[in-house]
Amino acid sequence: MFDNYKYTVTERFIRYVQIDTQSDPLSKSFPSTEKQKDLGRLLVNELQGMGITDAVMDEHGYVFATIPGNTTKQVPVICFCSHMDTSSDCSGKDVKPIIHRQYDGGDIQLPEDGTVIKAAAHPYLVSKKGEDIITASGTTLLGADDKAGIAEIMDAAHFLLAHPEIKHGDIRILFTPDEEVGRGVEKLDMQKLGAQFGYTLDGGERGSLEEESFSADGAKITIEGVSVHPGTAKDKLVSAVKIASEIIDALPKDSLSPETTEDRQGFIHPVRIHGIVEHAEIDFILRDFVTAKLEEHASFLRNIMDTVMSRYPQATATLTVTQQYRNMKEVLDLYPQVTANAEEAIRRAGVEPLRLIIRGGTDGSRLSFMGLPCPNIFTGEMALHSKYEYVSIQDMEKAVQTIVHLAQVWEERS
């Protein structure tokens, strides 16, 4: 099917990563940065250029488009989704992508800032020996998370439109803003999307298929201290800053943190602390694969807070917990055909499916609970959120094939 096809995924990817779409976790607007719409406008233009007349970006920055079905069967409408924003953990401005042809299996020296991607630290990279690797230049992230997914969906759309002999139902395309700040589907109009099942393209190594994610809550401890002029503060001043540091210090050192857990182990993770003597706040994320354990983590954190605060009767503290997303497996278990069809498509692409879990979340985590059962499919993106990020061109091409086969599998099994 793909023997003589000239893939467009690489040129699209190179073009997309050079557009700065970094989101801002502290912003109150939606999308959190207007520059994400720069990519959205480009994608709409390219989709319309393919002949997809309903391609549009709404006021919130969501890009919608439809590849019309070409079968007489009643096929469920499926959606392919990727996010346009990049992480705030590393600069996404002035990305300079570099293609390393026929990678030799060793370290990759990047030209700027003395950055070296060490082969010893990236075993998956070593397995890509002989393939073509794309990196940034050493001072920014690459943006493969998730512009690899976008480029793959765009190339698959290009392929399907050029090959009407491949039968499929209606396919909806969705590109979202603000996934990296956990707000990717906050303003999404599900009725406008109009799909029954979906797939995010936001996974890592070739063949990976993820139907299980963390369940997630956010937590905030707010501390009210007592501010007094330091010259007359004896036995009066109670520093909220110092109380906050004691709470952080009381967290376990050898467990219940991202740096001490793996697989299905959950954690409590302080991600931000700010304040002054009179008022301080600590932001946490709570994560576990078993949703019920989130309350245990919150209770554990509350006990730490209460123990510390017992030493400071003049000060007060409160803990507020906010739901973020839930383990998508709770929904996907009800629709086994969604994952089964993806496995078949991966096999048809010549790759053995690799079931993995996500120690995090994707748009699919929330979409699944919004009525769109939505596992996550590989893109090839690796070493995310860092200047060591890389992607294999051959992995991206296999993802394109998987999308096309998946559309075909749904038609055949309907």
Steps between C-alpha positions, in 0.01 A plus 500: 500500500779741589775361275510795261359763731705817554442583865441865594532443875864615528462826310181575692668426832800720418262783413281465808774484764636837390179666616517593869188359669616479861211507748507682835390318819454830687277664240128542573403546134397229254700405314770589748709656220364654181802382300360146500246629249784577257540127443124452500457747215774329299339159550159628389657643184678172425186292563298726272778468243447123506136555415353470850250783473370494859842551663467779757655637820255626761544790742663274760769375262356154423551383143224279355487326162328204334627241255165391348423129497493312172315182597137392501548329838385656826841568653545679835656845465852483639723791596877541487631761745832666583590812695666810359668642810845414629616476860609798708778286650743595222503782246301442182607825330719498190514121471759395241427140399790286375473171309773247583493258208579132564572547869813308596385383845729728702473833681343787306691827532265795454656817361387748766566534873725192512199272523564129446228234484681211670428161350551337841215707643262429212481127422205546268707742293772235464238259366439750217846442351482537123183711513466875446476697824371855544622710794503867594825696501585489871329802658131413463269205512411350163122502526443142389261498795262532331577643158608153393140391559367799307732434203401132498127576500549758226698256283244225558225740391705583189538128425132413548384787281742392228388133521119485480524125439564460875156475655429677829227678691494868594820598679519803723828682557552695822800709600489645851680775693625489859537124551832555677333714768219247554228710335502356150130414473364750751307702239442223247151477349439124486186539293696697243768229499235240421710184538422173675851368565842660489876458510758744623831491314727590790690184593867412487678197364395318185207266551397635839131510581382645829153453646585563864603831655537654842198635680590851605407769750655834576548614860578838650606577856437864595679627810419820690787610720544800728707788364678730745785745445813287542642750749220428746411145391613295799225256605259665255602434138390173342644455150274333244810449284672297771186298569474419131861379498432277802203341325713429194780361717256266677414317177652150473855496365499140373145449372185666368686734264562493123870442551443192724210327322439309177243285316163532677627668817340834578648814653456843661706760317550866599527694174493864610555702818463875535423751772610751758511498881128565530372267228642200314364237263625157394361332189511120476398238249360170631527198269398134513368232265233409756266796527398418858861541614495870415296561814762303697772726361296809588445370855872427535579856392235641732654311796842647421349848483311455829809365678712795392227752576458363854832668577369838386164571672499864386512401132242319288512274195247346266523222242292520182481207256384539140422217258713503184450176301433131549650171381360453149505120546184533709319602178700306241430169674137553393598530132764230434464536121664844511831362622466174305463690174810705580700185568395356164598823323843501662554140390398586144767770508752223561555578867430290809261686734653596833250556781631766735361712784523879515657643813319821419198593297404601150202680354366148459474459877241775521343434161423144609289633787339761273349228282784428257684177598852586396822297542842635406710390200875537444658788308872434556549803729765433765690685780208738532504853643875535463772611262586129462170429325514299180282309255569239233366576152434130451294491822292791372441323169383187684257717696360637173447144379330408827249786468411398145465133591290593801250686283485194278457255790199691635337485155568128456365409847183709474 
